[in-house]
């Protein structure tokens, strides 16, 4: 499968919930509608909570990719402004 191209990326592997979502949300707010954010996060609570919270905000989840190192990359398309 082809790699997803993204406009910005944020690494939240050094954050714990709820700061993981807060940092991801702030990064999304800085993008224009239609741009894509790649969010690198740890396995566990962030993988369970961040995608759900972002979806509840109305943004589009494109892909959750296992980096096979205990982290995941979530690709999110910003919807609305």
ROPASE-371958 format. One record per residue: residue number from 0; x, y, z of N, C-alpha, C, O in turn; residue in three letters; chain. Coordinates in steps of 0.05 Angstrom, whole numbers, plus 32768, in hexadecimal, padded with zeros to 4 digits. Atoms other than C-alpha are relative to their C-alpha. Layout:
N
+-----+------+------+------+------+------+------+------+------+------+------+------+------+--------+--------+
| num |  nc1 |  nc2 |  nc3 | cac1 | cac2 | cac3 |  cc1 |  cc2 |  cc3 |  oc1 |  oc2 |  oc3 | residu | chaine |
+-----+------+------+------+------+------+------+------+------+------+------+------+------+--------+--------+
| NUM |    X |    Y |    Z |    X |    Y |    Z |    X |    Y |    Z |    X |    Y |    Z |    ala |      A |
...
+-----+------+------+------+------+------+------+------+------+------+------+------+------+--------+--------+
This chain:
81
+-----+------+------+------+------+------+------+------+------+------+------+------+------+--------+--------+
| num |  nc1 |  nc2 |  nc3 | cac1 | cac2 | cac3 |  cc1 |  cc2 |  cc3 |  oc1 |  oc2 |  oc3 | residu | chaine |
+-----+------+------+------+------+------+------+------+------+------+------+------+------+--------+--------+
|   0 | 8011 | 7FE8 | 8000 | 8000 | 8000 | 8000 | 8012 | 8019 | 8000 | 8027 | 801A | 800D |    unk |      A |
|   1 | 7FF0 | 7FE8 | 8002 | 8019 | 8045 | 7FEF | 8000 | 8010 | 801A | 7FED | 800F | 8029 |    unk |      A |
|   2 | 7FFE | 7FEF | 7FE8 | 8031 | 8073 | 8026 | 7FED | 8017 | 7FFD | 7FE9 | 8021 | 7FE7 |    unk |      A |
|   3 | 8011 | 7FE8 | 8000 | 8002 | 80AB | 8039 | 8012 | 8018 | 8003 | 8023 | 801A | 8015 |    unk |      A |
|   4 | 7FF1 | 7FE7 | 7FFD | 801F | 80EF | 802D | 7FF1 | 8012 | 8013 | 7FD9 | 8013 | 8013 |    unk |      A |
|   5 | 800C | 7FEF | 7FEB | 8013 | 8121 | 8065 | 800D | 801B | 7FFF | 8023 | 801F | 7FF6 |    unk |      A |
|   6 | 7FF7 | 7FE4 | 8000 | 801A | 816B | 806F | 8011 | 8007 | 8019 | 8024 | 8016 | 8017 |    unk |      A |
|   7 | 7FF2 | 7FFB | 7FE7 | 8031 | 816C | 80B8 | 8001 | 7FE6 | 8010 | 7FF2 | 7FD3 | 800B |    unk |      A |
|   8 | 7FFF | 8017 | 7FEF | 8046 | 813A | 80EC | 8005 | 8009 | 801D | 8011 | 801E | 8022 |    unk |      A |
|   9 | 7FFC | 7FFA | 7FE4 | 8045 | 8139 | 8138 | 8007 | 7FE6 | 800E | 7FFA | 7FD1 | 8009 |    unk |      A |
|  10 | 7FF9 | 8018 | 7FF1 | 8066 | 8108 | 8168 | 7FF6 | 8004 | 801D | 8000 | 8016 | 802B |    unk |      A |
|  11 | 800B | 7FFE | 7FE5 | 803F | 80FD | 81A8 | 8008 | 7FE8 | 8011 | 7FFB | 7FE2 | 8025 |    unk |      A |
|  12 | 7FF7 | 8017 | 7FF0 | 8066 | 80C1 | 81C1 | 800A | 8007 | 801B | 800C | 7FF6 | 802D |    unk |      A |
|  13 | 7FF6 | 7FF7 | 7FE5 | 8081 | 80EA | 81FB | 7FE9 | 800B | 8011 | 7FEF | 8015 | 8027 |    unk |      A |
|  14 | 8017 | 7FF6 | 7FF1 | 803A | 80FE | 8212 | 7FF0 | 7FE9 | 800B | 7FF1 | 7FD3 | 8001 |    unk |      A |
|  15 | 8013 | 8013 | 7FF5 | 8007 | 80DA | 823D | 7FE4 | 800C | 7FFE | 7FE1 | 8024 | 7FFD |    unk |      A |
|  16 | 801C | 7FF7 | 8002 | 7FBB | 80DE | 8239 | 7FFA | 8011 | 8019 | 8003 | 800A | 802E |    unk |      A |
|  17 | 800D | 7FF7 | 8018 | 7F99 | 810E | 8237 | 8010 | 8013 | 7FEF | 8007 | 801D | 7FDB |    unk |      A |
|  18 | 7FF0 | 7FEE | 8010 | 7FD3 | 8137 | 821D | 8005 | 7FF7 | 7FE4 | 800B | 8007 | 7FD2 |    unk |      A |
|  19 | 7FFC | 800A | 801C | 7FDA | 8109 | 81E1 | 7FEC | 800C | 7FEE | 7FF3 | 8016 | 7FD8 |    unk |      A |
|  20 | 8015 | 7FF5 | 8012 | 7F97 | 8120 | 81C5 | 8003 | 801E | 7FFE | 7FFF | 8029 | 7FE9 |    unk |      A |
|  21 | 7FFD | 7FE3 | 8000 | 7FA3 | 8168 | 81D9 | 8015 | 8009 | 7FEC | 8010 | 801B | 7FDC |    unk |      A |
|  22 | 7FEA | 7FF9 | 8013 | 7FE5 | 816B | 81B3 | 7FF8 | 7FFA | 7FE3 | 7FFD | 800A | 7FD1 |    unk |      A |
|  23 | 8009 | 8006 | 801B | 7FC6 | 8148 | 8177 | 7FEB | 8014 | 7FF6 | 7FEC | 801C | 7FDF |    unk |      A |
|  24 | 8015 | 7FED | 8007 | 7F8A | 8177 | 8177 | 800C | 801B | 7FF9 | 8004 | 8027 | 7FE5 |    unk |      A |
|  25 | 7FF3 | 7FE6 | 8006 | 7FB6 | 81B5 | 817A | 800E | 7FFF | 7FE5 | 800C | 8012 | 7FD6 |    unk |      A |
|  26 | 7FF3 | 8003 | 801A | 7FDF | 819B | 8140 | 7FEC | 8000 | 7FE9 | 7FF1 | 800C | 7FD4 |    unk |      A |
|  27 | 8015 | 8001 | 8014 | 7F9F | 818E | 8118 | 7FF5 | 801C | 7FFB | 7FF0 | 8024 | 7FE4 |    unk |      A |
|  28 | 800C | 7FE6 | 8003 | 7F85 | 81D4 | 8126 | 8012 | 8013 | 7FF0 | 8009 | 8026 | 7FE4 |    unk |      A |
|  29 | 7FED | 7FF0 | 800F | 7FC4 | 81F1 | 8106 | 7FFF | 7FFB | 7FE2 | 800B | 800A | 7FD2 |    unk |      A |
|  30 | 8002 | 8007 | 801C | 7FB4 | 81CF | 80C4 | 7FE9 | 800D | 7FF2 | 7FD6 | 8016 | 7FFF |    unk |      A |
|  31 | 8017 | 7FF7 | 8010 | 7F87 | 81E6 | 808C | 7FEE | 7FE8 | 7FFA | 7FF7 | 7FD1 | 7FFB |    unk |      A |
|  32 | 8013 | 8015 | 8007 | 7F49 | 81BE | 8079 | 800B | 7FEF | 7FE9 | 8015 | 7FFA | 7FD6 |    unk |      A |
|  33 | 7FF7 | 8012 | 8016 | 7F5B | 8181 | 804F | 801D | 7FF7 | 8004 | 8026 | 7FE5 | 7FF6 |    unk |      A |
|  34 | 7FE5 | 8009 | 7FFC | 7FA3 | 817D | 8068 | 8001 | 7FE7 | 8012 | 7FEE | 7FE1 | 8020 |    unk |      A |
|  35 | 7FFE | 8019 | 7FF2 | 7FBD | 813D | 8086 | 8017 | 8002 | 8015 | 802C | 800C | 8010 |    unk |      A |
|  36 | 7FEE | 8000 | 7FE9 | 7FDF | 8135 | 80CA | 8008 | 7FE3 | 8006 | 7FF6 | 7FD2 | 8009 |    unk |      A |
|  37 | 7FF7 | 801A | 7FF7 | 800A | 80F9 | 80DC | 8007 | 8002 | 801E | 8017 | 8013 | 8026 |    unk |      A |
|  38 | 7FFC | 7FFF | 7FE3 | 8008 | 80EB | 8127 | 800E | 7FE6 | 8009 | 8002 | 7FD1 | 8006 |    unk |      A |
|  39 | 7FF2 | 8018 | 7FF6 | 803C | 80BC | 8145 | 7FFA | 7FFE | 801D | 7FFF | 8011 | 802D |    unk |      A |
|  40 | 8008 | 8004 | 7FE4 | 8025 | 809E | 8187 | 8008 | 7FE4 | 8009 | 800D | 7FD2 | 7FF9 |    unk |      A |
|  41 | 7FFA | 801A | 7FF4 | 8033 | 8065 | 81B6 | 7FE8 | 7FEE | 7FFE | 7FD1 | 7FF6 | 7FFC |    unk |      A |
|  42 | 8015 | 8015 | 7FFF | 800C | 8024 | 81B7 | 7FF2 | 8003 | 801B | 7FFC | 8010 | 802D |    unk |      A |
|  43 | 800F | 7FFF | 7FE7 | 7FD7 | 801D | 81ED | 7FEB | 8016 | 8000 | 7FDC | 8019 | 7FED |    unk |      A |
|  44 | 8015 | 7FEB | 7FFC | 7FAC | 8056 | 8207 | 7FFF | 8014 | 7FEA | 7FE9 | 801A | 7FE0 |    unk |      A |
|  45 | 8002 | 7FEC | 8016 | 7FBF | 8089 | 81D1 | 7FF3 | 7FF4 | 7FE7 | 7FE3 | 8001 | 7FDA |    unk |      A |
|  46 | 800B | 800C | 8018 | 7FAE | 8058 | 8199 | 7FE2 | 7FFB | 8003 | 7FD3 | 7FFC | 7FF0 |    unk |      A |
|  47 | 801D | 8004 | 7FFB | 7F6B | 804A | 81BA | 7FF1 | 801A | 8000 | 7FDA | 801B | 7FF6 |    unk |      A |
|  48 | 800E | 7FE7 | 7FFB | 7F59 | 8092 | 81CB | 8003 | 8016 | 7FEC | 7FEF | 8023 | 7FE5 |    unk |      A |
|  49 | 7FFB | 7FEA | 8012 | 7F78 | 80C2 | 819A | 7FEF | 7FFE | 7FE6 | 7FE2 | 8011 | 7FDF |    unk |      A |
|  50 | 8011 | 8002 | 8018 | 7F57 | 80A7 | 815A | 7FE2 | 8005 | 8005 | 7FD5 | 8012 | 7FF6 |    unk |      A |
|  51 | 801C | 7FFC | 7FF9 | 7F13 | 80A4 | 817C | 7FFA | 801D | 8005 | 7FE6 | 8028 | 7FFB |    unk |      A |
|  52 | 8005 | 7FE4 | 7FF9 | 7F19 | 80EB | 8197 | 8001 | 8011 | 7FE7 | 7FF2 | 8024 | 7FE4 |    unk |      A |
|  53 | 7FFD | 7FF1 | 8018 | 7F30 | 8106 | 8154 | 7FE8 | 7FFC | 7FEE | 7FDE | 800F | 7FE2 |    unk |      A |
|  54 | 8018 | 8006 | 8010 | 7EF6 | 80E4 | 8130 | 7FE8 | 800F | 800C | 7FD7 | 8019 | 7FFD |    unk |      A |
|  55 | 8016 | 7FF2 | 7FF3 | 7EC6 | 8102 | 8164 | 8001 | 801E | 7FFA | 7FED | 802B | 7FFA |    unk |      A |
|  56 | 7FFC | 7FE4 | 8008 | 7EE3 | 8146 | 8151 | 7FF7 | 8005 | 7FE3 | 7FF5 | 801C | 7FDB |    unk |      A |
|  57 | 800A | 7FFD | 801B | 7ECB | 8139 | 810A | 8015 | 7FFD | 7FEA | 800F | 8001 | 7FD3 |    unk |      A |
|  58 | 7FEB | 8003 | 8014 | 7F0D | 812B | 80E8 | 8000 | 7FE4 | 7FF5 | 7FF4 | 7FD2 | 8001 |    unk |      A |
|  59 | 8000 | 801A | 800E | 7F1A | 80F1 | 80B9 | 8019 | 7FF0 | 8006 | 8030 | 7FFA | 8000 |    unk |      A |
|  60 | 7FEA | 8012 | 7FFC | 7F46 | 80B7 | 80CE | 8006 | 7FF2 | 7FE6 | 7FF5 | 7FE4 | 7FDB |    unk |      A |
|  61 | 7FF8 | 800D | 8019 | 7F6C | 809F | 8091 | 800C | 7FE5 | 8004 | 8006 | 7FD2 | 7FF5 |    unk |      A |
|  62 | 7FF2 | 8019 | 7FFC | 7F98 | 8069 | 80AD | 800E | 8000 | 801B | 8017 | 8014 | 8025 |    unk |      A |
|  63 | 7FF0 | 8004 | 7FE8 | 7FB7 | 804D | 80ED | 8014 | 7FEB | 7FF9 | 800E | 7FD4 | 7FF3 |    unk |      A |
|  64 | 7FEA | 8011 | 800A | 7FFA | 802F | 80DD | 8012 | 7FF7 | 8018 | 801B | 8007 | 8027 |    unk |      A |
|  65 | 7FEE | 800B | 7FEB | 8022 | 8001 | 810B | 801D | 8003 | 7FF7 | 8025 | 7FF8 | 7FE2 |    unk |      A |
|  66 | 7FE5 | 7FFC | 8007 | 806A | 8017 | 810A | 8013 | 7FE9 | 8009 | 802B | 7FE9 | 8003 |    unk |      A |
|  67 | 7FF2 | 8018 | 7FF7 | 807F | 7FD5 | 8129 | 8017 | 8006 | 8013 | 802A | 7FF7 | 8015 |    unk |      A |
|  68 | 7FEC | 7FFA | 7FEC | 80A7 | 7FF7 | 815F | 7FF3 | 8009 | 801A | 7FFF | 8017 | 802B |    unk |      A |
|  69 | 8010 | 7FF8 | 7FE8 | 8071 | 8001 | 8194 | 7FF2 | 801A | 7FFB | 7FE4 | 8025 | 800E |    unk |      A |
|  70 | 800E | 7FE7 | 8006 | 8057 | 803F | 8171 | 7FEF | 7FFC | 7FE7 | 7FF2 | 7FE9 | 7FD8 |    unk |      A |
|  71 | 8012 | 8000 | 8017 | 8021 | 804E | 813E | 8000 | 801C | 7FF4 | 8006 | 8030 | 8002 |    unk |      A |
|  72 | 8004 | 7FE6 | 800D | 8017 | 8085 | 810B | 7FE3 | 8002 | 7FF7 | 7FD9 | 7FF0 | 7FE8 |    unk |      A |
|  73 | 801B | 7FFB | 8008 | 7FD1 | 80A0 | 8103 | 7FFF | 8017 | 7FEC | 800A | 802C | 7FF1 |    unk |      A |
|  74 | 8002 | 7FEC | 8015 | 7FC1 | 80C6 | 80C3 | 7FE3 | 800C | 8001 | 7FD0 | 7FFD | 8000 |    unk |      A |
|  75 | 801A | 7FF2 | 7FFC | 7F89 | 80FA | 80CB | 7FFD | 8016 | 7FEC | 800F | 8026 | 7FE8 |    unk |      A |
|  76 | 8006 | 7FEA | 8013 | 7F69 | 8127 | 8097 | 7FEF | 8014 | 800F | 7FDA | 800C | 801A |    unk |      A |
|  77 | 8010 | 7FEB | 7FF2 | 7F50 | 8169 | 80B4 | 7FE7 | 8006 | 7FF0 | 7FE7 | 800A | 7FD8 |    unk |      A |
|  78 | 801A | 7FF9 | 800C | 7F07 | 8175 | 80A7 | 7FF5 | 8018 | 800E | 7FF5 | 801A | 8027 |    unk |      A |
|  79 | 800A | 7FE7 | 7FF5 | 7EE9 | 81BA | 80B1 | 8016 | 8012 | 8009 | 802E | 800A | 8009 |    unk |      A |
|  80 | 7FEC | 7FEE | 7FF7 | 7F0D | 81F6 | 80CB | 7FF8 | 800F | 8019 | 8007 | 8020 | 8023 |    unk |      A |
+-----+------+------+------+------+------+------+------+------+------+------+------+------+--------+--------+
